Amino acid sequence: MLEQLKPQVSVAWIDNIAEVPQTAWDALAIPLQTPFFEWNWLHNMEASGSATAKTGWLPNHLTVWRQGELIAAAPMYLKGHSRGEFVFDHQWADLAYRLGVEYYPKLLGMSPVTPVTGYRFLIAPGEDEEEITGIMVHAIDEFCDRHNISCCNFLYVDPEWRSRMERFGYTPWLHHSYIWQNTGFNTFDDYLAVFNANQRRNIKRERKAVATAGIEVKALHGDDIPHTLLLRMYQFYSDHCDRFGWWGSKYLTKQFFEELYHNFRDRVLLIAAYPEGNDIRHPIAMSFCLTKGEQLYGRYWGCNYDIDSLHFEACYYKPIEWGIEHGIQSFDPGAGGQHKKRRGFPATPNHSLHRFYNQRLGQILRPYLKEVNLMEAQQIDAINEGLPFKETMPELKM
């Protein structure tokens, strides 16, 4: 149902992205650096059963229209839990319980189970972004008040957009990801040269261990990917989730990977590992990445059996090598950081944004976040002081 806000402009909440024509949505999403808000990606999430009410991700997208033309959108979800977000607000839910506040469902803006920076309202070029943002924030406030929603959270937000939303009263929460940056590399040896001697030897040893084991690692992109490999990637993903628990985040279905081949493989990069002579359709390990423009994103990994250093080769070194060859400037390898720092992935700030509709919850959490942000900034500095780089390492963008 459309609600008239001012002459010729209306908002609508939709629970199925298929209600919006792909061309209209992608006119807003394609200009973004990230691929994770494009219609095919989000539609695959919903149509495959990966992001649905049953999995705790009820689509609740905000759209803005003028005379039948889509001029803005915000991919959003009503969440019945906090899993699959990688921004851990479980203590907030516990606090709400102690206060007698219903924390769930909460309203969430992010690409489902995809902890990648870049979330923002999708606004058509030529529109007054400040005005449209105000309309959308007002619509969110009304929705949350009407339905007694405790909070609205936007995760992994675009840095420029964060500044605008803070002016609209959203409270930032600082986190960090581990992001590789291309500081002028033309070859993999250029990348190696930024490390101190010990870590340079370690990376060479790890790559050699994979070769010595008789494993060939191939990068397959777009139309080079056989149809069977995305289905094989699903099996690796599924087995890996079962093996390690993975924070309760086994959401993607076999159908999701199947559909990627048909409508999104131009964004897909698979790093596949084979014993010498193996058919390309039968890898023993794979990592699943996506790429757009100058950006590369690592998402999932799996293997049949453990081989020394194969994880590092498939998830870090081969993607970096491919990225340098193809002009990639930034590589986000995915959540977690235990192994990334030593392989040239500095801790890089990212933010989430929060608005509390329960007064008591907000009175406690807003000042708490200010203290947490100071501590997180200190932690980022401490992590990066221990990077195994030479003193002449080029300056990183933070």
PyMOL commands that set and color helices and strands:
alter all, ss='L'
color gray80, all
select helices_A, chain A and resi 17-19+22-29+39-47+53-55+90-99+129-146+159-167+188-192+197-212+222-224+227-244+246-248+254-263+265-267+310-325+341-343+359-385
alter helices_A, ss='H'
color red, helices_A
select strands_A, chain A and resi 3-6+9-14+57-59+61-66+69-74+77-79+106-109+122-123+151-154+171-178+180-181+215-221+268-275+285-292+295-303+330-332+347-356
alter strands_A, ss='S'
color yellow, strands_A
deselect
rebuild
show_as cartoon
